[in-house]
Amino acid sequence: NYNNRKNKFLCHYLIEQKEKTVKHLKSDFPDFIKTLNDNLPKTKSQEQKVEVKYYEGKKGVQLIYNDVLSSKEVRSYVKLDAISTVFPNNFKLFNKKMKENPDLVIWEIVEQSKVSEKNTRIFSKNKRYHYKLAPSSIKLPPSDVMIYNNKIAMVDLSQHVSGVIIISKDFFEISKEIFDFVWKMTSD
């Protein structure tokens, strides 16, 4: 009898959570689509140039991280396991940059793993670092995608370590809106 009540409670709780998510989607999705449409460039003008910079190897990617961590706001989709494998000292750099740059605020959607859970617990001691674990069904490639300062940086942390920075206000705004939407839809 206790197990039946417990199961009923759990079912009601799960249904209630799904209903909240659907309600959230219904209320936020139209605003999200409108923002995307407002930010999509209607025509390509001289003011909307896109600049792309390529970086090769660990030293090149380190330049990307230095640029990212010198901004005021960063949104990131990241596989922390991959970073700790390729750049074992990157977490020291992260903590150092957080101290050096008091304006820096970071939001990360992180793939679930033991390394991620350990590091996010440590990082979240800083009130300017916010994270959510991606659902366990989401498997990110060994990468880090960062949205910041009218730029999108993508780092490939597989066998051929490299990265790219796309400098474009339009791409930045669209990427930021998509990230913020995913953030809202991801449970804590």
N, C-alpha and C positions, 0 to 999 in steps of 0.2 A: 504494500500500500504506500509506503514511504517512497519507493522508487517510482511508482506511478505519479505521485504528486510532484516529485522532483523532475520527471520527464515532462509533465504538463507545464510546469513552470518554465523549464528550459525552452520548450516549444513556443510558449507565449512570448518569452523574452526574445527569441530569435525572430519571430514574426514581427514583433514590435520594432526591432532594429532594422529589419528590411523595409518596413513601412516608413520609418524615418528617412532611410536612404532614398527611397522612391520620392518622398515628399521633397527632400533636399534637391534631388535631380530635377524635379518638375519646376521648382522655384529658381534654381540657379542656371539651368541649361539655356533658357532663352537669353539671359544676360550674357552668358558665355559666348553664344553664337553671335549676338549683336556686337560684342566687343571684337571678336575675330573679324567680322565683316567690316567694322569701322577701321580696323588696323590693316586690313589687306590693301596693298597699294592698288589704286585704280588704274594708274598709268605709270610707266617707268619714266621718271624725270631725272635731271642731273642731280637733284638733291637726294635721290634715293639710290645712290651708288652702293654697291655691295663690295666690300673688300674682304679678301680671303688670305690668311697667312698660314703657311704650313710649317710644321716643326718636326724634325726627325730626332730619334734617340732620346735617351733619358735626360740629357742636358737641355734639349729643345723643349721637352715636356715640362721640365722644371721651370722654364721661363713662363710657360702657360700658367702653372700654379702660382708663381709669384705675381703675375698680372691679376689673376682672379682674386687672390687674397689681399690685394691692395685696393679693392673696390669697397663699396658700402653695403651692397646687398648681393647675395649669391643664392641661386636656386640650383639644386643639383640632383641628378639621378645617378647613383653610384653603386658600384660593386666594391665595397671596402676591402674584401679579401684580395682582389687583384692589386689594389694600391699597396697593401702591406707586403705583397709578394715582390712587386717591382721596385717600390720605394719604401723600404723598411723604416727609414727615418722621416718619412713624410708627415707622420703624426706629430713629431717634434716641431717640424716647420709649421704645421697647422697651429699648434699651441702658441708658438712664438709669434706668428702673424696675428693671432687673435689678441695677444697682449699689445703688440705694436700698433695695431689698427683698432682703436676703441669704437669706431663707427661701424665696423664690419658685423653684419647679421647674416646668418646662414640658415637656409631651410634645405634639408636633404631628404630625398626618398631613397631608402637604402634597401638593397636586397638582403633578405633574411639569411643569417649565418651566425655561427658562434663568434667569429671575429667581428662582424658588424655589431652584434648585440653588446659585446665587450667594449668596443671603441665608442659606440654612440652613448653608452652609459657614462664613459669618461668625459667625452666631449660635452654632453648635456649638462655637466656641472657648470658650464659657462652659460649664463642666461641668454646670450645672443646666438646660441646654437640650438636649432630646432630640427627634429627628425621624425620621420614616420617610417616604419618598416613596411616594405611592399608586401602584398599578399604572397604567401609561400608558393603560389602557383606561378608567380612572375620570376623568371630566370633572366637576369641581365647578362649581357656579354661582358667580358673583362674590359670595362670602360668607365669613363666618368664624363658626364655631360653637364656643363655648367652654364647657367644663364646669368649674365651680369653686365652692367654698365654699357648697354647697347651692343652687347657681344654675346655670341654663343661659342663656347669652347667645347670641343669633343676630343677626348683623349682615348686612344686605343692602347690598352695595356696587355695585349696579347704578345705573341713572339716578336713582332716588329713594333716596338714602342714608338708611337708617333702621335701627332695631334694637329688640330686645325682650329683657328679662331675665325669665325665669321663676324664681321663688323657690319651691322645693319640695324638701324633703329626699328624698321618694319619687322624683320625676322625676330629681333629681340622681343618686341611687344607681343607678337603672336606666340612665341615660345613661352614667355612669362605668363600669358593668359592660360595657355594649356597646362602649364605646371600648376598654377594656382587652382585651376579646376580639379586636376588630379589630386592635389593636396586636400582639397575640401572633401573629395569623395573617398579618400583613404582613411580608414579608421585609425584611431590613436593606439 
